[in-house]
Amino acid sequence: MAEKLSMGPVLSAMLLAAALTMAACSSKPPVHPEAGAGSGANAEGAAGAGAAGAGVNASGAEEEAAGPQAGLLAIRLVYFDFDSAEIKGQGVEVVAAHAKYLVANPATRVRLEGHTDERGSREYNIGLGERRAQSVRRALMLLGATDGQISTVSYGEERPAAPGHDEAAWAKNRRVEIVYLAAPPAPKQ
């Protein structure tokens, strides 16, 4: 029995490692001249998995919610290396914590917002932001979150977290933000 209890974390770690390996092994897009100077991450305007079932306001936008605030769940940012959609370092632990929360709370929904730094063309950055958001999505789903709990959007370079034109600013802009969404309103009777 003790052997079965200890397999849960091991299996979760193996699934996450497999997801990260698949993301890293996926074919890489051709590097554009602008990207060589430094493509950041994320894409703008490319809405991912739908808004069905989300808390929606009168303008049709999903409403954000506070979400969990304890430990790793308080961290809502996953950072990426230059021109990469591979989850590394603390990002692995952050994604695993959010996946565990989503599994335990099946009515909870998140939006993954992909971002890049300013380097690279607008189109390239939109695509890179989408790849980053999808990388986090795949990892969450491999760890048990459901498709209906996750939507993605890419903003590319359009919403920088840090102003500036140096590596320190660029590193903060290469990210996926995990945004918790409000529960949908109860149906009227």
PAPA-513582 format. One record per residue: x, y, z of N, C-alpha, C, CB in turn; residue number from 1. Coordinates in steps of 0.02 Angstrom, whole numbers, plus 50000, padded with zeros to 5 digits. Atoms other than C-alpha are relative to their C-alpha. Glycine has a CB too. Layout:
REM PAPA-513582
REC    nx    ny    nz   cax   cay   caz    cx    cy    cz   cbx   cby   cbz   i
REC     X     Y     Z     X     Y     Z     X     Y     Z     X     Y     Z NUM
...
REM end
This chain:
REM PAPA-513582
REC    nx    ny    nz   cax   cay   caz    cx    cy    cz   cbx   cby   cbz   i
REC 50042 49940 50000 50000 50000 50000 50044 50063 50000 49953 50000 50061   1
REC 49956 49941 49998 50141 50121 50042 50032 50012 49932 50054 49991 50054   2
REC 49970 49993 50066 50214 50085 49871 49953 50037 49953 50018 49931 49972   3
REC 50049 49967 50044 50053 50140 49784 49992 50073 50018 49932 49965 50006   4
REC 50006 49931 49979 50043 50299 49887 50057 50043 49974 49997 50004 50076   5
REC 49942 49961 50021 50217 50354 49837 50003 50006 49924 50063 49969 50026   6
REC 49998 49998 50073 50185 50323 49650 49966 50062 49972 49968 49938 49972   7
REC 50036 49942 50025 50067 50473 49633 50047 50058 49981 49951 50024 50052   8
REC 49954 49945 50017 50202 50608 49643 50050 49980 49946 50037 50022 50062   9
REC 49952 50023 50050 50321 50502 49540 49968 50000 49931 50027 49929 50017  10
REC 50036 50002 50064 50191 50475 49404 49987 50071 49975 49933 49963 50008  11
REC 50011 49930 50020 50149 50662 49404 50064 50030 49973 49975 50041 50060  12
REC 49936 49973 50022 50332 50707 49387 50019 49971 49932 50056 49985 50051  13
REC 49984 50031 50064 50354 50582 49245 49956 50028 49945 49990 49924 50005  14
REC 50044 49971 50050 50202 50650 49153 50021 50071 49982 49927 50000 50025  15
REC 49977 49932 50013 50265 50828 49171 50064 49999 49959 50010 50038 50065  16
REC 49937 50005 50037 50437 50777 49110 49986 49980 49927 50047 49948 50032  17
REC 50018 50021 50068 50357 50691 48959 49971 50059 49961 49951 49942 50002  18
REC 50030 49942 50034 50255 50847 48919 50054 50050 49981 49948 50034 50046  19
REC 49948 49952 50014 50407 50958 48931 50046 49975 49945 50041 50015 50063  20
REC 49958 50028 50052 50508 50840 48823 49966 50005 49932 50016 49927 50015  21
REC 50036 49994 50063 50372 50837 48690 50000 50072 49976 49928 49975 50008  22
REC 49999 49930 50020 50364 51026 48691 50068 50020 49974 49980 50045 50059  23
REC 49932 49982 50022 50552 51039 48675 50018 49966 49935 50050 49980 50054  24
REC 49982 50036 50060 50559 50910 48536 49958 50020 49940 49993 49926 50012  25
REC 50042 49981 50057 50423 50988 48431 50041 50041 49951 49938 50040 50024  26
REC 49960 49965 50051 50483 51061 48269 50001 50074 50014 49971 49987 49929  27
REC 49992 49930 49987 50549 51235 48287 49985 50039 49937 50071 50016 50026  28
REC 50014 49960 50059 50487 51372 48171 50065 50031 49973 49949 50056 50016  29
REC 49940 49969 50026 50612 51452 48055 50013 50066 50036 49993 50012 49924  30
REC 49981 49939 49965 50707 51593 48137 49999 50057 49949 50070 49994 50033  31
REC 50005 49941 50042 50663 51760 48060 50057 50048 50018 49931 50035 50007  32
REC 49945 49954 49984 50795 51897 48048 49986 50040 50064 50011 50048 49942  33
REC 50016 49962 49940 50704 51997 48181 50006 49956 50062 49929 50029 49996  34
REC 49997 50045 49943 50694 51845 48293 50071 49986 50021 49965 49934 49984  35
REC 49929 50012 49984 50881 51819 48282 50026 50053 50048 50042 49999 49937  36
REC 49979 49947 49955 50903 51986 48367 49969 49990 50068 49981 50068 49972  37
REC 50030 50015 49937 50790 51921 48501 49926 50001 49995 50023 50047 50052  38
REC 50072 50005 50000 50615 51861 48484 49981 49988 50071 49974 49944 49952  39
REC 50018 50009 49931 50528 51867 48647 49958 49940 50010 49966 50060 50027  40
REC 50045 50054 49990 50378 51764 48675 49932 50027 49986 50005 49970 50070  41
REC 50070 49988 50005 50194 51761 48648 49975 50032 49938 49982 50039 50054  42
REC 50033 49976 50060 50071 51813 48521 49940 50040 50018 49981 49943 49956  43
REC 50056 49957 49985 49939 51943 48511 49940 49981 49959 50018 50071 49987  44
REC 50062 50007 50036 49760 51920 48466 49982 49929 49980 50002 50040 49942  45
REC 50016 50067 50020 49767 51734 48437 49965 49966 50058 50062 49960 49978  46
REC 50037 50030 49945 49630 51674 48552 50002 49925 49995 49928 50024 50000  47
REC 49996 50072 49999 49649 51496 48605 49934 49969 50019 50054 49977 50047  48
REC 50059 50037 49981 49528 51374 48681 49949 50044 50032 50018 49943 50046  49
REC 50057 49955 49993 49359 51450 48705 49981 50027 50068 49945 49969 49976  50
REC 50026 49967 49941 49267 51555 48828 49937 49967 50025 49987 50072 49984  51
REC 50061 50033 49980 49126 51432 48846 50002 49984 50074 49990 49936 49960  52
REC 50006 50015 49930 49069 51420 49025 50037 50047 50046 50024 49932 50012  53
REC 49963 49954 49957 49176 51563 49089 49953 50053 50026 50058 50032 49962  54
REC 50038 49943 49977 49111 51707 49192 50008 50054 49947 50025 50024 50071  55
REC 49998 49952 50055 49066 51830 49056 49961 50062 50020 49973 49969 49934  56
REC 50036 49939 49984 49020 52012 49081 49960 50024 49940 50049 50055 50023  57
REC 50045 49975 50053 48901 52117 48975 50037 50013 49935 49967 50064 50024  58
REC 49963 49987 50061 49039 52159 48851 50027 49935 49969 50058 50047 50014  59
REC 49978 50063 50027 49075 51974 48824 50069 49979 50024 49999 50003 49927  60
REC 49933 50016 49976 49243 51976 48914 49995 49956 50062 50040 50065 50016  61
REC 49998 50042 49941 49289 51845 49042 50023 50041 50060 50047 49939 49989  62
REC 49982 49963 49939 49298 51911 49219 50054 49963 50038 49937 50012 50044  63
REC 49946 50030 49961 49455 51881 49320 49978 49990 50072 50063 50043 49996  64
REC 50015 50015 49930 49446 51805 49494 50066 49999 50038 49962 49933 50007  65
REC 49940 49998 49959 49568 51810 49639 50039 49935 49995 49982 50013 50073  66
REC 49965 50065 50003 49608 51624 49633 50037 49985 50065 50048 50000 49942  67
REC 49964 50020 49940 49714 51532 49761 50061 50044 50012 50021 49926 49995  68
REC 49945 49955 49983 49847 51630 49854 50055 49968 50043 49974 50059 50036  69
REC 49953 50032 49954 49946 51501 49953 50061 49971 49962 49966 49945 50039  70
REC 49940 50031 50025 50125 51447 49919 50014 50014 49927 49996 49926 50010  71
REC 49984 49993 50072 50169 51414 49736 49940 50025 49961 50024 49934 49972  72
REC 50060 49977 50035 49988 51453 49688 49997 50076 49997 49938 49972 50035  73
REC 49998 49927 50003 50023 51636 49726 50042 50024 49941 50028 50028 50067  74
REC 49959 49982 50058 50149 51634 49583 49959 49985 49938 50068 49960 50000  75
REC 50042 50007 50059 50054 51662 49422 50039 50011 49935 49942 50048 50003  76
REC 49959 49988 50059 50200 51686 49301 50047 49942 49988 50040 50066 50009  77
REC 49952 50050 50022 50300 51557 49204 50044 50035 49949 49965 49935 49969  78
REC 49953 49964 50044 50456 51631 49124 50035 49952 49952 50053 50037 50041  79
REC 49970 50040 50053 50542 51569 48966 50066 50030 49978 49953 49994 49941  80
REC 49937 49978 50030 50714 51577 48887 49985 50034 49933 50049 49941 49991  81
REC 50005 49967 50065 50743 51678 48729 49979 49950 49946 50067 50032 49981  82
REC 50022 50039 50058 50649 51606 48578 49983 49928 50019 50053 50000 49946  83
REC 50015 50067 49975 50588 51456 48681 49930 49997 50029 50052 49979 50052  84
REC 50064 50014 49968 50424 51380 48737 50007 49943 50050 49946 49984 49948  85
REC 49987 50055 49953 50505 51254 48854 49995 50025 50072 50070 49970 49987  86
REC 50009 49983 49930 50451 51261 49036 50061 49974 50038 49933 49971 50029  87
REC 49940 50020 49963 50605 51259 49148 49999 50028 50071 50063 50024 49963  88
REC 49988 49972 49933 50662 51290 49326 49938 50002 50044 50027 50069 49994  89
REC 50056 49993 49955 50534 51355 49447 49933 49995 49964 50004 50068 50037  90
REC 50062 50005 50039 50405 51358 49307 49970 49930 50003 50014 50017 49928  91
REC 50024 50069 49995 50392 51168 49318 49960 49991 50065 50059 49950 49997  92
REC 50033 50006 49936 50346 51177 49502 49936 50042 50003 50047 50022 50057  93
REC 50059 49956 50001 50225 51322 49475 49944 49967 49960 50017 50070 49970  94
REC 50051 50033 50041 50134 51231 49335 49972 49939 50036 50029 49979 49931  95
REC 50024 50059 49964 50124 51071 49439 49953 50020 50057 50061 49961 50028  96
REC 50043 49977 49945 50049 51167 49587 49932 50022 49973 50033 50058 50039  97
REC 50064 49977 50028 49917 51249 49477 49960 49941 49971 50012 50053 49944  98
REC 50034 50059 50026 49877 51082 49394 49966 49963 50057 50049 49953 49963  99
REC 50028 50035 49942 49851 51002 49564 49938 50036 50026 50053 49994 50057 100
REC 50058 49961 49978 49734 51144 49613 49941 49991 49952 50019 50075 50006 101
REC 50053 50008 50050 49635 51129 49451 49967 49931 50005 50027 50011 49930 102
REC 50027 50068 49993 49616 50941 49475 49954 49997 50061 50057 49948 50006 103
REC 50040 50001 49938 49551 50968 49653 49939 50045 49996 50043 50021 50059 104
REC 50055 49952 50007 49434 51108 49595 49976 50001 49928 50021 50071 50024 105
REC 50017 50008 50071 49355 51051 49431 49957 50057 49971 49964 49936 49990 106
REC 50040 49944 50026 49241 51204 49417 50043 50062 49987 49944 50018 50049 107
REC 49955 49942 50008 49391 51322 49418 50026 50003 49929 50059 49995 50050 108
REC 49975 49989 50068 49446 51398 49252 50057 50049 50002 49944 50026 49954 109
REC 49944 49954 50008 49606 51484 49199 50008 50020 49927 50066 49968 50027 110
REC 49980 49977 50067 49663 51586 49050 50076 50007 50001 49965 50068 49981 111
REC 49928 49996 50006 49844 51566 48997 50017 50053 49948 50032 49931 49981 112
REC 49984 49944 50044 49910 51729 48923 50074 49998 49982 49981 50067 50034 113
REC 49931 50004 50023 50067 51711 48818 50027 50069 49981 50005 49953 49941 114
REC 49968 49935 50013 50189 51858 48804 50071 49989 49975 50001 50043 50064 115
REC 49931 50001 50025 50355 51895 48719 50033 50066 50014 50002 49983 49924 116
REC 49967 49935 49997 50486 52028 48724 49991 50034 49932 50076 49993 50018 117
REC 50012 49958 50060 50495 52162 48589 50038 49978 49938 50019 50070 50016 118
REC 49959 50020 50057 50621 52075 48478 49961 49952 49956 50066 49966 50024 119
REC 50036 50042 50047 50555 51989 48322 49941 50037 49971 49977 49935 50033 120
REC 50058 49968 50032 50412 52033 48206 49938 49988 50041 49990 49974 49927 121
REC 50063 50006 49964 50237 52056 48272 49971 49930 49990 49950 50054 49978 122
REC 50029 50065 50017 50178 51898 48183 50039 49943 50034 49999 49989 49924 123
REC 49960 50052 49969 50323 51794 48246 49987 49998 50075 50076 50012 49986 124
REC 50012 49997 49927 50294 51852 48425 49931 49975 50018 50009 50071 50025 125
REC 50067 50027 49986 50109 51812 48415 50003 49924 50000 49948 50026 49947 126
REC 49993 50072 50003 50153 51636 48363 50039 49972 50059 50033 49980 49936 127
REC 49959 50023 49944 50287 51618 48497 49960 50004 50066 50064 50041 50006 128
REC 50041 49995 49940 50168 51680 48632 49948 49944 50003 49965 50067 50002 129
REC 50049 50055 50003 50039 51553 48575 50034 49933 50017 49967 49997 49930 130
REC 49964 50062 49985 50169 51413 48581 50015 49995 50075 50065 49996 49960 131
REC 49986 50000 49928 50214 51463 48759 49937 49984 50040 50029 50068 50022 132
REC 50063 50013 49965 50033 51466 48815 49979 49927 49991 49944 50047 49975 133
REC 50018 50069 50013 50002 51297 48732 50046 49951 50037 50002 49986 49924 134
REC 49953 50042 49962 50157 51225 48816 49976 49993 50072 50070 50030 49998 135
REC 50026 50002 49931 50087 51271 48988 49934 49961 50001 49990 50072 50028 136
REC 50064 50036 50005 49915 51206 48934 50012 49925 49998 49960 50023 49937 137
REC 49986 50072 50006 49986 51036 48883 50025 49972 50067 50053 49987 49945 138
REC 49974 50024 49936 50081 51021 49047 49944 49995 50052 50055 50047 50026 139
REC 50057 50002 49953 49924 51064 49149 49956 49940 49986 49959 50065 49996 140
REC 50044 50055 50019 49822 50937 49052 50032 49932 50013 49980 50006 49927 141
REC 49965 50063 49984 49954 50800 49070 49998 49984 50074 50072 50002 49975 142
REC 50003 50009 49927 49943 50827 49257 49928 49996 50026 50037 50058 50034 143
REC 50068 50014 49979 49754 50806 49258 49948 50055 49990 50000 49983 50069 144
REC 50050 49948 50013 49672 50974 49219 49963 49982 49936 50035 50071 49994 145
REC 50040 50017 50059 49534 50964 49089 50002 50056 49949 49928 49985 50021 146
REC 50001 49953 50055 49519 51049 48921 49953 50059 50014 49979 49965 49935 147
REC 50050 49948 49985 49365 51145 48980 50021 50050 50053 49937 49968 50020 148
REC 49977 49955 49947 49461 51224 49123 50050 50051 49975 50031 49960 50056 149
REC 49944 49960 50023 49592 51307 49014 49985 50034 49934 50063 49958 49994 150
REC 50002 49965 50064 49587 51441 48880 50068 50035 49991 49940 50052 49997 151
REC 49936 49967 50012 49736 51524 48797 49990 50061 49955 50050 49951 49967 152
REC 49998 49941 50044 49773 51691 48716 50073 50022 49996 49954 50058 50027 153
REC 49932 49976 50008 49932 51765 48647 49999 50075 49987 50036 49963 49943 154
REC 49996 49928 50009 49974 51949 48663 50067 50021 49968 49992 50036 50066 155
REC 49935 49983 50030 50149 51939 48590 50036 50053 50040 49990 50024 49928 156
REC 49960 49947 49968 50248 52096 48628 49956 50058 50022 50053 50024 49952 157
REC 50045 49943 49990 50093 52206 48651 49988 50020 50072 49935 49984 49970 158
REC 50012 49985 49930 50082 52198 48841 50062 49985 50042 49940 49959 50027 159
REC 49938 50013 49963 50257 52211 48913 49990 50008 50076 50056 50046 49977 160
REC 50002 49995 49927 50277 52181 49100 50051 50051 50024 50013 49931 50033 161
REC 49946 49954 49980 50436 52285 49106 50020 50042 49939 50061 49960 50027 162
REC 49976 49957 50055 50483 52435 49000 50076 49992 49994 49981 50075 50012 163
REC 49928 50003 50008 50657 52441 48931 50020 49960 49940 50033 49970 50062 164
REC 49974 50032 50060 50765 52378 48791 50065 49963 50015 50010 50053 49944 165
REC 49941 50038 49980 50889 52267 48882 49978 49931 50024 50039 50037 50056 166
REC 50014 50069 49982 50901 52086 48937 49958 49995 50064 50065 49961 50009 167
REC 50039 50003 49938 50830 52122 49111 49926 50011 49986 50026 50054 50050 168
REC 50069 49988 50017 50670 52193 49038 49973 49944 49956 49992 50068 49963 169
REC 50023 50053 50045 50659 52062 48901 49985 49936 50038 50053 49987 49946 170
REC 50011 50061 49962 50675 51920 49026 49934 50001 50038 50057 49990 50050 171
REC 50064 49994 49964 50525 51985 49124 49940 49998 49952 49998 50065 50040 172
REC 50055 49999 50049 50422 52000 48965 49988 49932 49967 50015 50052 49946 173
REC 50007 50067 50029 50451 51820 48906 49965 49956 50050 50070 49970 49979 174
REC 50038 50033 49947 50311 51741 49006 49933 49975 49977 49991 50048 50058 175
REC 50070 50018 50004 50144 51655 49021 49970 50019 50067 49988 49923 49983 176
REC 50036 49982 49939 50024 51729 49147 49941 49953 50009 49976 50074 49998 177
REC 50056 50044 49983 49901 51612 49233 49948 50044 50034 50022 49940 50047 178
REC 50053 49956 49975 49739 51709 49259 49940 49958 50019 49980 50054 49947 179
REC 50059 50037 49978 49600 51633 49363 49938 50039 49980 50001 49988 50077 180
REC 50061 49969 50025 49426 51668 49295 49943 49988 50049 49981 49973 49931 181
REC 50057 50005 49956 49266 51699 49391 49955 49943 49976 49960 50067 50002 182
REC 50047 50053 50017 49140 51558 49398 49943 50029 49960 49974 49964 50065 183
REC 50056 49974 50039 48999 51574 49273 49941 50014 50046 49979 49951 49945 184
REC 50058 49984 49959 48841 51653 49342 49952 49940 50002 49964 50062 49974 185
REC 50048 50054 49993 48710 51532 49407 49941 50012 49953 49976 49994 50074 186
REC 50056 49990 50046 48569 51502 49283 49938 50025 50038 49983 49934 49963 187
REC 50060 49972 49969 48411 51600 49318 49943 49949 49994 49979 50068 49966 188
REC 50055 50049 50000 48259 51498 49364 49934 50032 49989 49999 49962 50063 189
REM end
